[in-house]
Amino acid sequence: MMSSDNDETFIYFAGAAANPGALVPERFTNWELSSGEYIVCQFEAENFTELRTSAIDKALKYLLKTWLPSHKLSIQPFSAEKYTGITAAGSSMEIWTALAPSSERGDSLCSGTNAMARNANRRKPK
């Protein structure tokens, strides 16, 4: 999520799944990822250190500089990271980026995009 200071920085937060209506301690904020269209970029690395350093850097560069432009898609200034596996055998995660509304990106998600975008359509993290 972009900072409200307009200085091109990000607000980074950590979260955990909670049941709807669950009591949240006062020092926490209850925040829900809204339903909508997301691009979900999943990738793996040999270990957790590699995952959160060079692997995430490579995945983001590919997503933002290659995949999105080649599919003529644009995103909102928001992304979420979901760690999907941390084991001795390897680590994996997903980066969820919210698609810009179709009027802003000038296309339809259903025309000409590959399975990555179609599968992300209205997908919500568990």
C-alpha positions as CSV (number, residue, x, y, z in Angstrom):
1,M,0.0,0.0,0.0
2,M,1.4,3.4,-0.9
3,S,2.2,5.9,1.8
4,S,-0.3,8.8,2.2
5,D,2.7,11.2,2.2
6,N,3.1,11.0,-1.7
7,D,6.8,10.3,-1.3
8,E,6.7,7.0,-3.3
9,T,7.3,4.9,-0.2
10,F,5.2,2.0,1.0
11,I,3.4,1.0,4.2
12,Y,4.4,-2.5,5.1
13,F,2.2,-4.5,7.4
14,A,1.9,-8.1,8.6
15,G,-1.3,-9.9,9.1
16,A,-3.0,-13.2,10.0
17,A,-6.2,-14.8,9.1
18,A,-9.1,-14.1,11.6
19,N,-12.7,-15.3,11.7
20,P,-15.3,-12.8,10.7
21,G,-16.5,-11.0,13.9
22,A,-13.5,-12.1,15.9
23,L,-12.4,-9.7,18.6
24,V,-9.2,-8.0,17.6
25,P,-6.8,-6.7,20.4
26,E,-6.8,-2.9,20.7
27,R,-3.2,-2.6,19.4
28,F,-4.2,-4.3,16.2
29,T,-6.2,-3.0,13.2
30,N,-8.9,-5.1,11.6
31,W,-8.3,-4.9,7.9
32,E,-9.8,-7.0,5.1
33,L,-8.5,-7.5,1.6
34,S,-11.4,-6.5,-0.6
35,S,-12.7,-8.8,-3.3
36,G,-11.8,-7.8,-6.8
37,E,-9.5,-8.6,-9.7
38,Y,-5.9,-9.5,-8.7
39,I,-2.9,-10.7,-10.4
40,V,-1.3,-13.4,-8.3
41,C,2.4,-14.1,-8.9
42,Q,3.6,-17.2,-7.1
43,F,7.3,-18.1,-6.9
44,E,9.7,-20.4,-4.9
45,A,13.2,-20.2,-3.6
46,E,15.6,-22.7,-2.0
47,N,15.3,-21.1,1.5
48,F,13.5,-18.3,3.3
49,T,16.4,-15.9,3.1
50,E,16.6,-16.3,-0.7
51,L,12.8,-16.0,-0.9
52,R,12.6,-12.6,0.8
53,T,15.7,-11.1,-0.9
54,S,16.7,-12.0,-4.4
55,A,13.7,-14.1,-5.3
56,I,11.1,-11.5,-4.5
57,D,13.2,-8.8,-6.3
58,K,13.3,-11.0,-9.4
59,A,9.6,-11.8,-9.2
60,L,8.6,-8.2,-8.8
61,K,10.8,-7.0,-11.6
62,Y,9.4,-9.6,-14.0
63,L,5.8,-8.9,-13.0
64,L,6.1,-5.1,-13.2
65,K,8.5,-4.7,-16.1
66,T,7.7,-7.7,-18.3
67,W,4.4,-9.6,-17.6
68,L,2.0,-6.7,-16.9
69,P,3.2,-4.5,-19.9
70,S,3.1,-7.5,-22.3
71,H,-0.5,-8.1,-21.3
72,K,-1.3,-4.4,-21.4
73,L,-2.5,-4.5,-17.8
74,S,-2.0,-1.9,-15.0
75,I,-2.3,-2.2,-11.3
76,Q,-3.4,-0.1,-8.4
77,P,-0.8,1.1,-5.9
78,F,-1.3,-1.9,-3.7
79,S,0.1,-5.4,-3.2
80,A,0.0,-8.1,-0.5
81,E,2.4,-10.9,0.1
82,K,1.2,-14.3,1.2
83,Y,3.8,-16.8,2.4
84,T,2.5,-20.2,1.2
85,G,5.3,-22.5,2.4
86,I,8.4,-22.3,4.5
87,T,10.1,-25.6,4.9
88,A,13.7,-27.0,5.0
89,A,13.1,-28.2,1.4
90,G,12.3,-24.7,0.1
91,S,10.0,-21.6,0.5
92,S,7.2,-20.2,-1.6
93,M,5.0,-17.1,-1.6
94,E,2.5,-15.2,-3.6
95,I,2.4,-11.5,-4.5
96,W,-1.2,-10.2,-4.9
97,T,-1.5,-7.0,-7.0
98,A,-4.9,-5.3,-7.4
99,L,-5.7,-4.7,-11.0
100,A,-6.7,-1.2,-12.0
101,P,-10.4,-0.9,-13.0
102,S,-10.9,-1.9,-16.7
103,S,-11.7,1.7,-17.6
104,E,-8.2,2.8,-16.4
105,R,-6.4,0.0,-18.2
106,G,-8.4,0.2,-21.4
107,D,-9.0,-3.5,-21.9
108,S,-11.1,-6.4,-20.7
109,L,-9.6,-9.0,-18.4
110,C,-11.4,-11.7,-20.4
111,S,-9.9,-10.8,-23.7
112,G,-6.4,-12.0,-24.5
113,T,-4.9,-12.4,-21.0
114,N,-3.4,-15.7,-20.0
115,A,-4.5,-18.0,-17.2
116,M,-2.5,-16.1,-14.5
117,A,-4.9,-13.1,-14.8
118,R,-8.0,-15.2,-15.4
119,N,-7.4,-17.3,-12.3
120,A,-6.8,-14.2,-10.2
121,N,-10.2,-12.8,-11.2
122,R,-12.1,-12.1,-8.1
123,R,-9.8,-14.4,-6.1
124,K,-9.5,-13.7,-2.4
125,P,-6.8,-15.0,-0.1
126,K,-7.8,-17.7,2.4
